[in-house]
Amino acid sequence: MQGGGDKIETLIINAAECEPYITADDRLMQDCAAQVVEGIRILAHILQPREILIGIEDNKPQAISMLRAVLADSNDISLRVIPTKYPSGGAKQLTYILTGKQVPHGGRSSDIGVLMQNVGTAYAVKRAVIDGEPITERVVTLTGEAIARPGNVWARLGTPVRHLLNDAGFCPSADQMVIMGGPLMGFTLPWLDVPVVKITNCLLAPSANELGEPQEEQSCIRCSACADACPADLLPQQLYWFSKGQQHDKATTHNIADCIECGACAWVCPSNIPLVQYFRQEKAEIAAIRQEEKRAAEAKARFEARQARLEREKAARLERHKSAAVQPAAKDKDAIAAALARVKEKQAQATQPIVIKAGERPDNSAIIAAREARKAQARAKQAELQQTNDAATVADPRKTAVEAAIARAKARKLEQQQANAEPEEQVDPRKAAVEAAIARAKARKMEQQQANAEPEQQVDPRKAAVEAAIARAKARKLEQQQANAEPEQQVDPRKAAVEAAIARAKARKREQQPANAEPEEQVDPRKAAVEAAIARAKARKLEQQQANAVPEEQVDPRKAAVAAAIARAQAKKAAQQKVVNED
C-alpha cells in the first residue's frame, strides 16, 4: 500500500474547526480519539512522510486532553496547539502556520511536499480499512437559536435536512433561513428536503436577531478594509470590479482562484457588498470558459488527427498505385516502339502536301470504289425497308374475317330497317332529272377512264368476298322492299331512265374491258358472281314494278328499251362468266 515515496514530507491532520458554531470535529475527537489516531497511522503507512503534525485550536481543551492521552507513548505524531483565529482552519492558512511554507498560486499543497487531511477523514479510513465499513454516516452539528435542542448527531448520508431539524426541535419563523456550513463560508438552502452529504458538517438555523437584518448593498467606497482582512493576501476590491465587468482575464491574473471564500472581506465591508457571491460567480464562469476551450482544443486535435490520417491514407494509395503499375517486358517494349513509329509515319504522310504533275491524272479508283460500295449498301438497305413495309401491308386473315362479319351485320341491319320502313316518300321530278344528268355524266366519265386505263390492277380475293357478301345483302334488301311495297307506289319514269342509262354505260364498259384487256389478266369469279346477283335482283325488281303497276298507266317505250339493254348486258355477262368458269 506504500505509494507516496519521497513526494510527501509532511502529513498534517486538520483538527481546527474552520468556522464558528461548528463543533463536529471537536465532538468526534472527544469520543473517538483512539480511532482517529489509528486512522492517522494508516495514512502514515501509505504515504511514509518524514513528520506527522496534528493542528488543533486552543479552544478545544477536552479534545486536546484526549489526543494527548492517546499519543502519550508515541513519538512519531506531534500535536500542535494554535491560537483560535479565523480562518486558521483553512488548508493554506494552517499549512503556513505549522510549516511556514506557502502554497503557490494556482498550485496545491502537495507541490511543496505537504498533504493535509481532516479528522473525519482519518476516522473514516480506520473504519474502512480495519472494520470494513463504508462511509454511511457522519457527525453533523445542529445549532442556531431556531433549534430548541442543539448538538451533534450521527446522521446517515441522504437523510433529509428537514428530518434532522424537526428531531432537534426546529421552530421556524416567517422568513426562516437554514445554512449548510458556517455563518461565513456556508450557503443558504433553497428548501429543507436537501439530503445530508459527505461535506455536511453543520446545519445552522439562526433567528432574525442572531445574524441581524439584511442590509442593502451600496457602492464601493474604496476603503481597502477587505484587502486588510483577506487571509490570502488578495485584492478583493479589484476582483470585485473585474467580476462585475466580466473581465475574466484580469480576474484570473489577480489570482481569483486562490480565494478560499472565507467571507472575511464581506464581513468587514462597510458597503454591505456580498463580495464572496461575486467571486463564486466569477469562478464558475471562468471554469465554464475553460471547459469550453478544452472541448474546442480536443475537437481541433481530433480534426487535425483525422486530416493527417486522410493524408497518410492518400499517400499510401498513391504509393500502391505506383508500385502496382506493370513494367513492360523487352519484347513488349519493341512492339510499343514499332507501333509508335507507325503512328508517327502516318502523321508525317498526312502532313505532306499532295502534288499532281502536269499531264497526269490522279488515281481516284479507291475513292470511286468506296463511293460505289456506299451506294450499294444504301440500295440494299432501302430494299430491305421496302420488303419490310410490303410484309407489313399484307392483310391479316383474321382482320378480313372481322370485316366480313361487320359487313354481314350491317347488311342485316339495313334489311330490317328497309322491311320496317313504309314507302310513303314521293319522288321529286326535278330531283330525279338532276340525278339522271349526274348519272349520265358519271357514265361517260367511267367509259373514258376504262378505255384509257391499263388493266394492271390485280383483284384481291378477300376484298371480292366482302363485296359479294355486301351485294347479297343488298339484293335481299331490295327483294324485301319490293315485296313489302304498296301497290299504290308509282314508278317514276325519269328514275327508270336514269337507271337505264347507268346500265347501258356499265354494259359498254364490260364490253370494252374484254377487248382491251391483255390475255394475261384473269376475271375474278367471285366479283362476277356478285355482279350477276345484283343484276338478277334489279331484273326481279323491274318485273315486280311492272306487274304491280296500275292498268291505266301506259308503258314508256324508253323504259322498255332500258330493260331490254339491261337484259342483253346480263346475258353477255353471264356468257362471259360461264366461259371463264369452264376455263
SULLIN-V965163 format. One record per backbone hydrogen bond with DSSP energy under -1.0 kcal/mol. CO is the residue of the C=O (numbers start at 1). NH is the residue of the N-H. If there is no record, write none. Layout:
BEGIN
co	nh
CO	NH
CO	NH
END
This chain:
BEGIN
co	nh
4	7
9	50
9	51
10	115
11	53
12	117
13	15
13	55
14	119
23	27
24	28
25	29
26	30
27	31
28	32
32	36
33	37
34	38
35	39
36	40
37	41
38	42
39	43
40	44
41	45
42	46
43	47
44	48
46	3
46	4
51	11
52	78
53	13
54	80
55	15
56	82
57	60
60	64
61	65
62	66
63	67
64	68
65	69
66	70
67	71
78	54
80	56
82	58
83	85
85	88
87	90
90	94
91	95
92	96
93	97
94	98
95	99
96	100
104	107
108	111
109	112
109	114
110	113
113	9
113	10
115	12
117	14
118	122
119	123
120	124
121	125
122	126
123	127
124	128
125	129
126	130
126	131
127	133
134	136
136	157
138	155
140	153
141	203
142	151
143	205
144	147
146	171
151	142
153	140
155	138
156	159
159	196
160	164
161	165
162	166
163	167
164	168
165	170
166	169
168	149
169	148
178	189
179	204
180	187
182	186
187	180
192	162
194	161
196	158
197	200
199	201
201	141
202	181
203	143
204	179
205	146
207	211
224	228
225	229
226	230
235	239
236	240
237	241
238	242
239	243
240	244
241	245
242	247
246	248
247	251
248	252
249	253
250	254
251	256
252	255
255	258
256	259
263	267
264	268
269	272
271	218
273	275
274	278
275	279
276	280
277	281
278	282
279	283
280	284
281	285
282	286
283	287
284	288
285	289
286	290
287	291
288	292
289	293
290	294
291	295
292	296
293	297
294	298
295	299
296	300
297	301
298	302
299	303
300	304
301	305
302	306
303	307
304	308
305	309
306	310
307	311
308	312
309	313
310	314
311	315
312	316
313	317
314	318
315	319
316	320
317	321
318	322
319	323
320	324
329	333
330	334
331	335
332	336
333	337
334	338
335	339
336	340
337	341
338	342
339	343
340	344
341	345
342	346
343	347
344	348
345	349
346	350
347	351
357	360
362	364
364	368
365	369
366	370
367	371
368	372
369	373
370	374
371	375
372	376
373	377
374	378
375	379
376	380
377	381
378	382
379	383
380	384
381	385
382	386
383	387
384	388
385	389
386	390
387	391
388	392
389	393
396	400
397	401
398	402
399	403
400	404
401	405
402	406
403	407
404	408
405	409
406	410
407	411
408	412
409	413
410	414
411	415
412	416
413	417
414	418
415	419
416	420
417	421
422	424
428	432
429	433
430	434
431	435
432	436
433	437
434	438
435	439
436	440
437	441
438	442
439	443
440	444
441	445
442	446
443	447
444	448
445	449
446	450
447	451
448	452
449	453
454	456
460	464
461	465
462	466
463	467
464	468
465	469
466	470
467	471
468	472
469	473
470	474
471	475
472	476
473	477
474	478
475	479
476	480
477	481
478	482
479	483
480	484
486	489
492	496
493	497
494	498
495	499
496	500
497	501
498	502
499	503
500	504
501	505
502	506
503	507
504	508
505	509
506	510
507	511
508	512
509	513
510	514
512	516
513	517
518	521
524	528
525	529
526	530
527	531
528	532
529	533
530	534
531	535
532	536
533	537
534	538
535	539
536	540
537	541
538	542
539	543
540	544
541	545
542	546
543	547
544	548
550	553
556	560
557	561
558	562
559	563
560	564
561	565
562	566
563	567
564	568
565	569
566	570
567	571
568	572
569	573
570	574
571	575
572	576
573	577
574	578
575	579
576	580
577	581
578	582
579	583
END
